[in-house]
């Protein structure tokens, strides 16, 4: 595994857990502690994390820089252009007057940033950054679910959120993931988050999985959905023939957002 790839996976892990130890990273990646300490120091210099004795903590900078936005800039750097393309494409699928659900995550936040010109839209979300991003849009009503705040993702999850989700119905739900595996489906960071995502999907007529290509062939801690649970997969690109064949077989629509043609549509029949 190349240094850049390993450091990206370290970033994914620390976003999920909030804290990492060198010893667990050594077991996970099969490289020396010296190498892992060098990785952590490099990421600390870039402002992604804070070094501690024996490990590192997620560096929560600029959480509330102002009313206009919650900055996830540090976490958006990997695959930022892909996330932006996905965000623009997803927003094109939303019609004025709809009620929609937006999950938490940096790719979902890009959807919110492209919804501001929509009219008479109601957005239900468990993401504080998404809610704040849309708070200044006069034609968009924002409902924030209650629950326990996760510091790594700034999402509110848990029974309070579930109670609200049981009482609503929406036309569309856009759901993110920490990782995607052909064999096991979509993953997130913990069981409470997984249940929150499932309940979001349950109250939507149309369910969109929203991930960038870096999430494929990686996993999180807890699986929360299979490919067949979604109506559409929104992704920047897919190069895996086996996955394409699987989507055809289960009749899940695929929408890709390439740099050349962001509105390219591939219907998988």
N, C-alpha and C positions, 0 to 999 in steps of 0.2 A: 504494500500500500504506500502510495506517495505521501510526502509530508503534507501537502495541501489537502489531500483527501482525508487524511487522518485528523488534521486540525478542524476540518469542517464537521466531522463526526463528533469530535470533542465538543464543539459548539452546540451541536444538536443535543447532546447528552446533558450539558450543563443548563441548557434552556429547559429541559424536562425536569431535572432534579434540583437545580439551584446550587448544588454543591457536588464536587467530585474529589476523590482521593487518587493519588498517583498509583497506589497499589492496585486499585480496581481497574484503572486504565491499563496497567501493565498486563493484567490477566486478560483483559478484553482484546487488546491489540497485539499482544505477543512481542512487544518491543521492550527495550530496557527502560529502567526508571530515569536514567540520564536523558534519554530521548524524549520521554514524556515530560520531564521537567522543562526541557528546552521548548517543547510545544506550548506548554502552559505559560512560560515566560514570554514567548512571542505573542500569544494571544492577549496577555496582560498588557504588553506594551501598546497594542492596538486598541485597548480600552474595552475589550469584550468581557474580561473577568478580572478578579482580584486574587492574587496568589496568597495562599495561606500555608502554614506549616503542614507539609504532607499532601497538599492538594490545591484547590481553588474554589472560589465562590463566584456566582454570576454577578457581574458588575451592573447594578441597576442605576444607570445614569439618565438624567433628563426625563424622569418619569412624568412630571407635569411641567413642561417648559412654558406652557401658556394655555389659554382657553381653546385656541384654534385646533390644537392637535396633540396627541400623545405620540412622542417619537419612538418608533421601533427601528430607527435608522441603522443602529448597530447590527440588529439581527436581520435586516433586509439585505445586507450586502451580498451574501451568497445567492446567486441566481436572481438578483433583483430585476433584471430586464425581463426574465421569463415570468416572474410574478406580476410585473406590470402588464405584460401582454395578456396574461390570464385574467387579470382584473378588468381590463378593457373589454375583452370578449364576454366575460360573465355579465357585465353591466349591460351589454347589448341584448342579452336574453331577458332582461327584466323590463316589463311594460309598465307604463304609468298606471296608477290606481291599484297596483298589486299590494298584497301583504306578503312579506318575505322574511325568512330567517337567515341571519348571518352568524356563522360560528366564529370562534376566536382564531387568531393567527395572522401572520404577516401577509400571506397571499390573500386572505379574506379582507384584510385592511385595504388592499389595493382595489378590491371590488367596491368597497365603500367610497373610496376616493373618486370613483368613476360614476357614482350614482347621483351626484349633487345637482344635476340638471333635470332629474326626473321629477314628475309632478304627482301629487296626491299619493305618495308612497308611504307605506308603514313598514318599518324595519324593526324586527324583534331580534335582539342579540344578547349573548352572554359576555361580550367583549367590551371592556371599558374604552380601549382605544377606538373601536368602531363607533361606539356611541358618541364619543367626543368629536370624532372626525365629522359626523353627520349633524352635530348639534346646532350648527349655524345655518343649516339648510331649511329655509322656511316652508318648503313644500313637502318635507319629509318628517313624519312623526316617528320618534324613536322610543321603543320600549326596552328597558334594560331588565333582564331577569335578575332575581335576587340570588343569594347564595354565598358560599365561601369564596373569598378572593384568592386566586393562585398568583403568587408574586411573579413567577417565571413568565406567565402568559398574559397576566392582567385580565383573566377571565373569571367570572363568577359561576360556580358550579355547586351541585349538591341538591338536597331535598327541596329547598326553597325554590330553586330554579325549576325542578321537576314539576312542582305543584302548579307553577304558572304555565309551563308547557302543556300540561294536561288540559288546560282550559282554552287553548287557542287552535286556530286552523289557518294555514297559510298556503299560498299557491306554490311557492318555491322555497327550498332550503339549500344553502350552500355550505358544505361541510368540509373542513380541512382534516389533515392527518399528519402524524409524525413520520410514518413510514408506510410503504405499500409493498406487499408480497403477492405474487401470483398464486402461491399455494395457500396463503392464510388471510389474504385480504388487507384491510386497513387497520392501522395501529394508532394508539395514542399513549399518553404517559401514565395513566392510572385508572383504576376501576371506576371512580366517581366521574371522571371526565368521560370515560367510555359510555356510561349510562346516560350522561347528559346528551351526548351526541346521538345516541339511539332514540332518545325521546324527542329530540329536535326532528329527526328523520320521520318519526311516527306521526307528526302533526302536519306534514307537508304532502301536497299532491304530487309534486315533482322534486326529486332529490338529485342534487349535483355533488359529485365528489370533485374537490378542487385541490389539485396538488401540482407542484412543479416536478420535473423529471428527476431531480436529485433525490426525491423521496422513494423512488422505486428500488427494489432489491435491498431495502433497509427496513428496520422494524422498530417499533416502540415496545413498551412493556405489555400492553393489553390490546388484543384485537377487538374491534367494535362493530365491524360490518364486512360483508363479502361484496364482491363486485356486483353480484346480482341484486343486491339491496338498493342499488342506485339506478336511476333512469339514464344518467349521462355522466361521463368522465370528462372533466375539463383539465387539459394538461398542455404544456408547451410543445412537447414532442414525445413520441414513443418509438423506440427502435427494436423492440422485442417482438419477433414474429409470433412467439407462443402466446404472448399477452393479447396481441391483435386477434389471433384465432379464438382465444377464450372469450373476448368481448363479442365477437361475431356469434359464437355458439350460444351465449346467454342473452343475446339481443340487447346489449347495452350500447347506447349511442356514444360516440367518441367525438369530441371537438378539440382540435389542436390549434395552437396559436404560434405559428412559426414566425421568425423575424421577417421573412420575405413577404408573407401574406398573413396578417393577423386574423383575418376573417375566414381563413380556410376552414371548411367544414368537411369532416369525414364521417359519413353515416355508416355505422357498422351494422350490417344486416345478417 
